[in-house]
Amino acid sequence: DRVECISTFHVRSLSSCLILLNDQRLASASLCPDFVIKLWDSTNGVCVAELIGHSYGITSMTQLQDGRLASGSIDKTVKIWELITNCCVFTFLHSASVYSVVPLVDKRFVSSSDSTIKIWNVET
């Protein structure tokens, strides 16, 4: 079997990357210098949107069951992004940097920070 790279996306200080389900886009997040989530067209490698709102590096991303994106950051927040409008619709606060965000069922997700694990419920 032969393995080959079929696409390359140029990003600075990549901290997290994921494929958005039911979509032709990829999401990438940066630790620095801009603390931005970029959405990329996976067919041509063009950046189609930037999600701006974190004040420090983004450490984790996941897609929730309802299609929205959740991102965790060194700024002690988890942000929920609506991918139709590319806007932040919720911000959840931790007492320390957030290192992991994992989806659960029924509009819930888990985030971890310092010595805590929190289960959050996202209402529409």
N, C-alpha and C positions, 0 to 999 in steps of 0.2 A: 504494500500500500504506500501511496505517496501522499505526503502532507504538504500543503502549501498555503501561504498567507494570501488571502484574496482581497483584503481591504486593510488600510492603515488610516487611523484617525489620529491627528496630531493634537495632543493636549499637554498642558503643563501641570506638573505635580498631581498626577492622577491618584485619587485615593479610593474611588469606587466606580464600578461600571456595571450596567445591567441592560438587558434587552427588555423593552417594553412589550408586553403581551398584546396581541390583537392590533399590532401597529407595525409600521416600517421604521421605527425609531430606536435608537440607542440612547441611554443616558450616561453621562460621565460627570463625576464630581471632583472638585479640586481642594487640596489642603491649603494652597496658597498660589499665587498672590491675590486672587480675586474672589475666592470663596463662592464660586458660581457652579450651578448644575447646568450642563449644556445638553441639549437634545439634538441628536444627529439623525439625518436621513441615512438609514443603513444601506440604501441602494447606491448612493453617490458620495457619501462622506461629507456632505455639507451640513454645517451647523444651522439648524432651523429655528432654535429658540434658546434663550438663556433664562434660567430661574434665579433671580437675585433676591436675597433676603437674609442669608446667614451672615453673621459678623466675624466669624472665624472659620477655620477649615472644616470641611464636610468629611466625616469619617465613615458614614454608612448610608446606603439607600436601599429601599425595597419598594415593590409595587404592591399596593393593597388589593384586596379582592374586588373592590368597586372601581378599580382602574386608576385611582389616584396614586401619587408617588409620596413616600415618606422618606425624609432625610434627617439624619442625626449629625450633630456638629460639636466641635470644641466649644462653641458659644453657649453650651448647656441647654440647647433646645432641640426638639423634634418638630419639623415643619411638615405639614401636609399640603401637597400641591395639586391643584386641579389641572389636568393636562390638556383640557380643551381651551382654557383661558390662559394657561401658564402662570396662574396666580396662586400665592399662598393663601389657604383658606382657614388653617388652624395652626397655632403654635403652642406646644406643650413644653413646660419648663422642668428641668432637672436641677439638682443642686451642684452638679459637676458636669464635665464633658461627657457627651453621649458617644459611646463606642460601637453600639450595635442596634439595629432596628430590624425586627423580624415580623412578618405578617402572621396574623391568626385568622380565624373565621369570624363572620358576623361583624365586620367593621371594627375589629380590635387588632392591636399590635403590641408587641413587647419591645421595650427599649432598656438598655443597660447603661449605667453610669456609675463610675466609681465603685461603690460596694452595694449598689441597689439594682434590682430588676423591677420594672414597672409594667403593668398591663394597662393599656389605655383603650378607651372606647371612643370611636369617632362617630359622632352623630351627623347626619346629613343636614 
